[in-house]
Amino acid sequence: MSPKQMGADLNLAWPTAEIAVMGPEAAVNIIYKRDLVAAPDPVARRKALVAEYTARFANPYVAAERGYVDDVIEPSQTRRELVRGLQLCLRKTVERPPRKHGNIPL
């Protein structure tokens, strides 16, 4: 639910996850609008473009390669991986930044 860039400790995804800004159908409608209008069979062309877009951009394996997801797990392994992640967080320490100003005498 939260990306690594926002400070998440652990990001897991199932193989069926779609990790993208928008769904493949909406993205194809925007990106390939002219191509769909010019196609002799727009429905079949749209279906092919959605499949291609999903394979190239909206799957968890691409996100894992780029470091947005730590691991792609099977749904049956979810509980085990969540417990492991929570156990790792038990030992987590976050250092506070040093004070910027001391107490001044008044």
C-alpha positions in Angstrom: 0.0 0.0 0.0 3.0 2.3 0.4 6.0 2.5 -1.9 9.6 2.2 -0.8 10.0 5.9 -1.6 7.6 6.8 1.2 9.7 4.8 3.7 7.9 1.4 3.7 9.9 -1.3 5.4 8.6 -4.2 3.4 6.7 -4.4 0.1 5.3 -7.7 -1.1 3.2 -8.5 -4.1 1.2 -11.5 -5.4 1.8 -12.7 -8.9 -1.6 -11.3 -10.0 -0.9 -7.8 -8.7 -1.1 -4.8 -11.1 1.4 -2.3 -10.1 0.9 0.8 -12.2 -0.4 4.4 -11.9 -3.6 3.4 -13.8 -5.1 0.2 -15.1 -4.0 -1.2 -18.4 -7.3 -0.6 -20.1 -7.3 3.1 -19.3 -3.7 3.5 -20.2 -4.1 1.8 -23.6 -7.1 4.1 -24.3 -4.9 7.2 -23.7 -1.6 6.1 -25.2 -2.9 4.2 -28.2 -6.0 6.3 -29.0 -5.0 7.1 -32.7 -3.8 3.5 -33.3 -7.2 2.2 -32.0 -9.2 4.5 -34.2 -7.2 3.6 -37.3 -7.3 -0.2 -36.7 -9.5 -2.3 -38.9 -10.6 -4.3 -35.8 -10.4 -1.9 -32.8 -11.7 -4.5 -30.3 -9.1 -7.1 -31.2 -6.3 -4.4 -31.4 -7.3 -3.0 -28.0 -7.2 -6.5 -26.5 -3.7 -7.1 -27.9 -2.4 -3.8 -26.7 -3.8 -4.3 -23.2 -2.1 -7.7 -23.0 1.2 -6.2 -24.2 0.9 -3.2 -21.8 0.2 -5.6 -18.9 3.2 -7.8 -19.7 5.6 -4.8 -20.1 4.5 -2.5 -17.3 1.7 -3.5 -15.0 3.0 -6.7 -13.5 4.8 -7.2 -10.1 7.9 -8.8 -11.7 8.8 -5.6 -13.5 8.3 -3.6 -10.2 10.5 -6.2 -8.4 13.3 -5.7 -11.0 13.2 -2.0 -10.4 13.2 -2.3 -6.6 9.6 -1.1 -6.0 8.7 -4.5 -4.5 10.9 -6.6 -2.3 9.5 -9.9 -3.3 6.7 -11.5 -5.3 5.1 -14.2 -3.2 2.4 -16.8 -3.6 -0.9 -16.0 -1.8 -0.5 -19.1 0.3 2.8 -17.7 1.7 1.4 -14.3 2.7 0.9 -15.0 6.4 4.4 -16.4 6.8 6.0 -13.5 5.0 4.0 -10.9 7.0 5.1 -12.6 10.3 8.7 -12.6 9.1 8.4 -8.9 8.2 6.9 -7.9 11.5 9.7 -9.9 13.3 12.3 -7.9 11.4 10.6 -4.6 12.4 10.8 -5.6 16.1 14.5 -5.0 16.0 14.3 -1.9 13.9 15.8 1.3 15.4 15.3 4.7 14.0 17.9 7.3 15.0 16.6 10.8 15.6 18.4 13.7 14.0 20.7 15.6 16.3 19.3 18.7 18.0 19.5 21.8 16.0 19.4 24.2 18.9 20.2 23.8 22.6 18.3 25.5 25.4 19.2 29.1 25.5 19.3 30.9 28.9 16.4 33.3 29.3 
